[in-house]
Amino acid sequence: MAESTIFILIIGIVVAVLFQVFEITWIDPRLVITILFLLIVPGLYAAFTSGPFVPSTKKRHKNMLKLANLDKKDVMFDLGCGDGRLVFSAARHCKKAIGYELSIPLIIFGKIRALFHPNASIKMGNIWKQDYHEATVIFCYLLPRAMKQFFKEVWPTLKPGTRVISNAFMMHELEPFEKEGKVYLYVKE
């Protein structure tokens, strides 16, 4: 939610300055504020249903990549990818890296960065409505309630051998295959 607030403040300041400098009177400022508000609604929805954008520490980031043990055959998904840091790091080691996000400011930022990573992509999408049939690795940093939903809805659809790496929150229904600090590896049997 912090990134949305910063986005709104920056855009608001830019718009206010433009209105003053160019003496724009033909656009109602309330319309601009309404549009900016609508831009943050998807990110707010994601923050409350699966988790807010909280960047992982470098150590956890490294631990997640280490437990994933990526190779050039892997297809990786990052659920709620935020600014895409993990997607772009993983893209160097795997066949394809896909991140799903709902926060429009983060998607814009991620899509710009994806221009420089040919096998990485950031997509706007609700993580609960995606098809993960080709996934060999899934990264998630979801709140406990969302991890329960992941176990109920996504876990059964994964093919055997799929590795799920969870940052900070466990799937309490399963015993982790391996653990590195507060990063957990699960392998679908």
Contacts in CASP RR format, 6 or more apart in sequence:
PFRMAT RR
TARGET T0000
AUTHOR 0000-0000-0000
METHOD contacts of the structure
MODEL  1
MAESTIFILIIGIVVAVLFQVFEITWIDPRLVITILFLLIVPGLYAAFTS
GPFVPSTKKRHKNMLKLANLDKKDVMFDLGCGDGRLVFSAARHCKKAIGY
ELSIPLIIFGKIRALFHPNASIKMGNIWKQDYHEATVIFCYLLPRAMKQF
FKEVWPTLKPGTRVISNAFMMHELEPFEKEGKVYLYVKE
1 43 0 8 1.000
1 44 0 8 1.000
1 47 0 8 1.000
1 52 0 8 1.000
1 53 0 8 1.000
2 52 0 8 1.000
2 53 0 8 1.000
3 53 0 8 1.000
3 83 0 8 1.000
3 103 0 8 1.000
3 105 0 8 1.000
3 106 0 8 1.000
4 39 0 8 1.000
4 40 0 8 1.000
4 43 0 8 1.000
4 44 0 8 1.000
4 103 0 8 1.000
4 105 0 8 1.000
5 40 0 8 1.000
7 39 0 8 1.000
7 40 0 8 1.000
7 105 0 8 1.000
8 36 0 8 1.000
8 37 0 8 1.000
8 39 0 8 1.000
8 40 0 8 1.000
11 36 0 8 1.000
12 32 0 8 1.000
12 33 0 8 1.000
12 36 0 8 1.000
15 29 0 8 1.000
15 32 0 8 1.000
18 24 0 8 1.000
19 27 0 8 1.000
19 29 0 8 1.000
39 104 0 8 1.000
39 105 0 8 1.000
40 103 0 8 1.000
40 104 0 8 1.000
40 105 0 8 1.000
42 102 0 8 1.000
42 103 0 8 1.000
42 104 0 8 1.000
42 124 0 8 1.000
43 102 0 8 1.000
43 103 0 8 1.000
43 104 0 8 1.000
43 106 0 8 1.000
45 102 0 8 1.000
46 52 0 8 1.000
46 80 0 8 1.000
46 101 0 8 1.000
46 102 0 8 1.000
46 103 0 8 1.000
46 126 0 8 1.000
47 53 0 8 1.000
47 103 0 8 1.000
49 146 0 8 1.000
50 79 0 8 1.000
50 80 0 8 1.000
50 127 0 8 1.000
50 142 0 8 1.000
50 143 0 8 1.000
50 146 0 8 1.000
50 149 0 8 1.000
51 80 0 8 1.000
51 141 0 8 1.000
51 142 0 8 1.000
51 143 0 8 1.000
51 146 0 8 1.000
53 82 0 8 1.000
53 83 0 8 1.000
53 103 0 8 1.000
53 106 0 8 1.000
54 141 0 8 1.000
55 83 0 8 1.000
55 85 0 8 1.000
56 64 0 8 1.000
56 85 0 8 1.000
56 86 0 8 1.000
56 141 0 8 1.000
56 167 0 8 1.000
60 167 0 8 1.000
60 168 0 8 1.000
60 182 0 8 1.000
60 183 0 8 1.000
61 85 0 8 1.000
61 86 0 8 1.000
61 89 0 8 1.000
63 180 0 8 1.000
63 181 0 8 1.000
63 183 0 8 1.000
64 86 0 8 1.000
64 139 0 8 1.000
64 165 0 8 1.000
64 167 0 8 1.000
64 183 0 8 1.000
65 86 0 8 1.000
65 89 0 8 1.000
65 90 0 8 1.000
65 93 0 8 1.000
66 180 0 8 1.000
67 163 0 8 1.000
67 165 0 8 1.000
67 178 0 8 1.000
67 180 0 8 1.000
67 183 0 8 1.000
67 185 0 8 1.000
68 74 0 8 1.000
68 76 0 8 1.000
68 90 0 8 1.000
68 137 0 8 1.000
68 139 0 8 1.000
68 163 0 8 1.000
68 165 0 8 1.000
68 185 0 8 1.000
69 163 0 8 1.000
70 76 0 8 1.000
70 90 0 8 1.000
70 93 0 8 1.000
70 94 0 8 1.000
70 137 0 8 1.000
71 93 0 8 1.000
71 94 0 8 1.000
72 93 0 8 1.000
72 94 0 8 1.000
72 95 0 8 1.000
73 94 0 8 1.000
73 95 0 8 1.000
73 136 0 8 1.000
74 93 0 8 1.000
74 94 0 8 1.000
74 95 0 8 1.000
74 136 0 8 1.000
74 137 0 8 1.000
75 94 0 8 1.000
75 95 0 8 1.000
75 96 0 8 1.000
75 98 0 8 1.000
75 134 0 8 1.000
75 135 0 8 1.000
75 136 0 8 1.000
75 137 0 8 1.000
76 87 0 8 1.000
76 90 0 8 1.000
76 91 0 8 1.000
76 94 0 8 1.000
76 96 0 8 1.000
76 97 0 8 1.000
76 98 0 8 1.000
76 135 0 8 1.000
76 136 0 8 1.000
76 137 0 8 1.000
76 138 0 8 1.000
76 139 0 8 1.000
77 98 0 8 1.000
77 99 0 8 1.000
77 100 0 8 1.000
77 130 0 8 1.000
77 132 0 8 1.000
77 135 0 8 1.000
77 137 0 8 1.000
77 138 0 8 1.000
77 139 0 8 1.000
78 84 0 8 1.000
78 86 0 8 1.000
78 87 0 8 1.000
78 90 0 8 1.000
78 97 0 8 1.000
78 98 0 8 1.000
78 99 0 8 1.000
78 100 0 8 1.000
78 138 0 8 1.000
78 139 0 8 1.000
78 140 0 8 1.000
79 99 0 8 1.000
79 100 0 8 1.000
79 127 0 8 1.000
79 138 0 8 1.000
79 139 0 8 1.000
79 140 0 8 1.000
79 142 0 8 1.000
79 150 0 8 1.000
80 99 0 8 1.000
80 100 0 8 1.000
80 101 0 8 1.000
80 102 0 8 1.000
80 127 0 8 1.000
80 140 0 8 1.000
80 141 0 8 1.000
80 142 0 8 1.000
81 87 0 8 1.000
81 99 0 8 1.000
81 100 0 8 1.000
81 101 0 8 1.000
81 106 0 8 1.000
81 122 0 8 1.000
82 101 0 8 1.000
82 103 0 8 1.000
82 106 0 8 1.000
83 106 0 8 1.000
83 109 0 8 1.000
83 110 0 8 1.000
83 113 0 8 1.000
84 99 0 8 1.000
84 101 0 8 1.000
84 106 0 8 1.000
84 110 0 8 1.000
84 113 0 8 1.000
84 122 0 8 1.000
86 139 0 8 1.000
87 97 0 8 1.000
87 98 0 8 1.000
87 99 0 8 1.000
87 114 0 8 1.000
87 117 0 8 1.000
87 120 0 8 1.000
87 121 0 8 1.000
87 122 0 8 1.000
88 97 0 8 1.000
88 113 0 8 1.000
88 114 0 8 1.000
88 117 0 8 1.000
88 120 0 8 1.000
90 97 0 8 1.000
90 120 0 8 1.000
90 137 0 8 1.000
90 139 0 8 1.000
91 97 0 8 1.000
91 117 0 8 1.000
91 119 0 8 1.000
91 120 0 8 1.000
94 119 0 8 1.000
94 137 0 8 1.000
95 119 0 8 1.000
96 119 0 8 1.000
96 120 0 8 1.000
96 121 0 8 1.000
97 117 0 8 1.000
97 119 0 8 1.000
97 120 0 8 1.000
97 121 0 8 1.000
98 120 0 8 1.000
98 121 0 8 1.000
98 122 0 8 1.000
98 123 0 8 1.000
99 121 0 8 1.000
99 122 0 8 1.000
99 123 0 8 1.000
100 123 0 8 1.000
100 124 0 8 1.000
100 125 0 8 1.000
100 126 0 8 1.000
100 127 0 8 1.000
100 130 0 8 1.000
101 107 0 8 1.000
101 110 0 8 1.000
101 122 0 8 1.000
101 123 0 8 1.000
101 124 0 8 1.000
101 125 0 8 1.000
102 124 0 8 1.000
102 125 0 8 1.000
102 126 0 8 1.000
104 124 0 8 1.000
107 122 0 8 1.000
107 123 0 8 1.000
107 124 0 8 1.000
110 122 0 8 1.000
111 122 0 8 1.000
113 122 0 8 1.000
114 120 0 8 1.000
114 121 0 8 1.000
114 122 0 8 1.000
128 149 0 8 1.000
128 153 0 8 1.000
128 154 0 8 1.000
132 138 0 8 1.000
132 154 0 8 1.000
132 157 0 8 1.000
132 158 0 8 1.000
132 162 0 8 1.000
133 157 0 8 1.000
133 159 0 8 1.000
135 158 0 8 1.000
135 159 0 8 1.000
135 162 0 8 1.000
136 161 0 8 1.000
136 162 0 8 1.000
136 163 0 8 1.000
137 162 0 8 1.000
137 163 0 8 1.000
137 164 0 8 1.000
137 165 0 8 1.000
138 154 0 8 1.000
138 158 0 8 1.000
138 162 0 8 1.000
138 163 0 8 1.000
138 164 0 8 1.000
138 165 0 8 1.000
139 165 0 8 1.000
139 166 0 8 1.000
139 167 0 8 1.000
140 147 0 8 1.000
140 150 0 8 1.000
140 164 0 8 1.000
140 165 0 8 1.000
140 166 0 8 1.000
140 167 0 8 1.000
141 166 0 8 1.000
141 167 0 8 1.000
141 168 0 8 1.000
141 169 0 8 1.000
142 150 0 8 1.000
142 166 0 8 1.000
142 169 0 8 1.000
143 169 0 8 1.000
144 169 0 8 1.000
144 172 0 8 1.000
147 166 0 8 1.000
147 169 0 8 1.000
147 170 0 8 1.000
147 171 0 8 1.000
147 172 0 8 1.000
148 171 0 8 1.000
148 172 0 8 1.000
148 173 0 8 1.000
150 171 0 8 1.000
151 171 0 8 1.000
151 173 0 8 1.000
151 174 0 8 1.000
155 164 0 8 1.000
155 171 0 8 1.000
155 188 0 8 1.000
158 164 0 8 1.000
158 188 0 8 1.000
159 188 0 8 1.000
160 188 0 8 1.000
160 189 0 8 1.000
161 187 0 8 1.000
161 188 0 8 1.000
161 189 0 8 1.000
162 187 0 8 1.000
162 188 0 8 1.000
163 185 0 8 1.000
163 186 0 8 1.000
163 187 0 8 1.000
163 188 0 8 1.000
164 171 0 8 1.000
164 185 0 8 1.000
164 186 0 8 1.000
164 187 0 8 1.000
164 188 0 8 1.000
165 183 0 8 1.000
165 184 0 8 1.000
165 185 0 8 1.000
165 186 0 8 1.000
166 183 0 8 1.000
166 184 0 8 1.000
166 186 0 8 1.000
167 182 0 8 1.000
167 183 0 8 1.000
168 182 0 8 1.000
168 183 0 8 1.000
170 176 0 8 1.000
170 184 0 8 1.000
171 184 0 8 1.000
171 186 0 8 1.000
174 186 0 8 1.000
176 184 0 8 1.000
176 185 0 8 1.000
176 186 0 8 1.000
177 185 0 8 1.000
177 186 0 8 1.000
177 187 0 8 1.000
178 184 0 8 1.000
178 185 0 8 1.000
179 185 0 8 1.000
END
